Amino acid sequence: MRSAILAGGALLSGPATALAQSCAMCGSSFSPDDPATRAFTWSIIFLLLVPYTIFGLAAGFVFWSFRRASDRPRATIIPMAWRRRPIAPADGPEEA
């Protein structure tokens, strides 16, 4: 059991350093002082920001419309007088 745990730990620790590296384009084409690195970072931020902005605007509109609808006057409830019709007596002798 102990050897299986050690073997699993060895297998998982090897790819951990490889998973922490960036993609081939980011790691090799941009140097740390390159202005394209900063531009690339900002472009990724804007690409991620657009879907969240669209979803936030749609969710905000739905929230606003529901909040606004709760302030509107509601229709009055008309009470209906429900009466049961009397049951007609059966044509026959009544049982006591």
N, C-alpha and C positions, 0 to 999 in steps of 0.2 A: 504494500500500500504506500509506504514511504517512497519507494523508488518511482512509483507512478506519479506521485505529487512532484517529485524533483524533476522528472522528465517533462511533465506538463509545464512547470515553471521555466525550464530551460527553453522549451519551444516557444513560450509566450514572451520571454525576455529578449529574444533575438530580433523579432520583427518590431519591437517597441521603438527602437531607435530609427528604424526605417520608416515607420509610420509618422514619426515626428518631423521628418524632413518635408520640405515643400515640393511642389510639382517640379518637373524637369525644366519648364520654362522659367518659373520664378527663381529657382535656385541657380541656374547657370547664366541666364541672360541679363540679370540686373545685379549691379554691384551695390553695396550699401550706400554709396554717395551719389548714385545715379538719380537724376530728377524723375526719370521714368518710373522708378520704384514708387515714389509718392503719388504720381498720377495714376499708376495702376491700382494702388490702394484706394484712392478716392473713387475710381471708376467702379470698383467692387462694392464700395459703400453705397453709391448711388443706385447700382443695380439691385441691391438688397432692399433699399429704402422704398422704391417705387411700389412693389406689391403690398408692403405694409401700409403705405400711405393710402392706397386705393381701398384696402380692406378697412382701414380706420375711418375713412370718409363714409363708406357704405354703412358701417356699424354705427357711426355717429348719427347719420341721417335716420336710420331705423330707430335708434334710441330717442332722438329728438321728436320724431313723428309720434311715437307712442306717448312720450311725455306731454306733448301738445294735445293729443287726443284725450288725455285724461282730464284736461281742463274744460273741455267742451261740455255744454249742458246735455244731459242724457234725456232720452224720451221718457215720459211719465208712464208708469205701469198702470194699466187700466184693470181694475179688479173685475173679474167675471163671476157672476152669480151662477154657479152650477147647481142645478136642481135635478134631483132624480125624479123620474116620472113614476107615479104610483103603479104598482104592479096590479094589473087587472085580475080580478078573482077568476079562478078556473071554473069552467062549467062542470060542476060535479059536486058530489057531496063532500062536505068538509070533514076531515077526520079530527077527532078530539084527542 
